[in-house]
Every structure is written in C-alpha cells, then in structure tokens.
Amino acid sequence: MPASDRSAPNISALADMCLGFLAENPEELLGFMQHAGLTPDALRAAIGSDRLQHGLIDYFAANEPILLALCANSGTTPEQFMRAWHRLNQVE
C-alpha cells in the first residue's frame, strides 16, 4: 500500500462518519436523501452497502461546507478525506 493511502481513512469508517454526521444534522440528511433519491426506508435498507458508502463519500466530497464540518468534528483532515475519495474513484 502506498504511503499516501496509509494516511487516508478506511472507506467503510469514512462512510460511517458521514452517515453519523448526517444523522446529527437532519437538514443535511434530508438534503442527501433528496440528492440520492432515497426514502427513509430505502436509506435504512441501504446502510452498509458499497453503493451507499460511495454515495455518502461522493456527496461530502462535492459539498465543501459539510466536508469541512465533518473533518472538524472527526479529527480527519480534508486532505485525508479527499485521498480516500480519490482512491475510491480510481478506475483500474
């Protein structure tokens, strides 16, 4: 594993942080659900899926204000987050 990847959070842990942040911020959760086209039941059913994890990380990567708030609250730097996002979106 390259050294740059070692300092990037685990994808599953990062998605969990994103979901936790949204759960604590209902207005942001609603925005994510509208963006993703998810109903509350669909969101509950998707928890833990790769598709939801990728969607959460993409959503935060594209929304700087909530990305910065997440990072400030989690001890993760924006650079670490974006390294994980980049790793997730690499085409092999």
N, C-alpha and C positions, 0 to 999 in steps of 0.2 A: 504494500500500500504506500503510495507516495506520501511524503511528509505533509504536504498541504492537505491531504484528505484526513490525516490523523487529527487535525485540529478542527475539523468540521463535525458537527453533531451527527449522531445516528439518525437516519431518516425517520424511523418509527418514533423515536423520542422527540424529534423536532415536530412531527405532525401532532403528537400528543400535547406538546407545549402550545401549538397553535390552537388546537381544539379547546384546551383549558382556558386560554386567553379569551376565545370567543364565548365560552360558557360563562365567563365572568363579566362579559360585556354584551348584553343582549342585543343592543342596537347593531353592533358589529356582527353578531351571529346571524341576525336577520339579513344583513347585507350579504354575507357569504351565502346563505341559503338561497336568496333571490338570485345571486350571481350564478350559482351552481344549479339552480332549478330543483332544489331539494325541498321536500315537505319534511315536517318533523319526523314522521315515520320512516321516510326514506333515509334521512340523516342517521337515525338510530340504527337502521339496518346496515348502513354502510360503514359504521365505526369499525376500525381495524383493517379495512380493505386497502389494498395498494392504491386503488383509484381515488379514494377519499384522501389518503395521505398525500398523494401527489397534488390533488386539487387544493388542499389546505396550504401546502408549501408554495405552490404557484400563486395562490391568492395573496398570501403575505408578501411574497417577492415583488408582486406588482403594485402593492399598496404601501408606500413608504411610511406614512404616519403610523399604521398599525404594526408594521415591521419594527420600527424604532421603539414603539411602546412595548412590544413583546420582548425585544432584546434588552431593554432597560429593566424589565421586570424579571427576566430569566437568567441574567448573567451571561448570555450569549451575545457575541458581537455581531453587528450586521455583516461583517466580512465572513465570519464563520457560517452564518445562515446562508449567505449567498454562495459560499463554496459548496455547501450541501445541496443547494438548489441546482447549481451548475452540474454537480456530479449526478444528480437525479435526472437531469435533462440531456446528458451526453448521449449522442447517437453512436452506437457501436457498429 
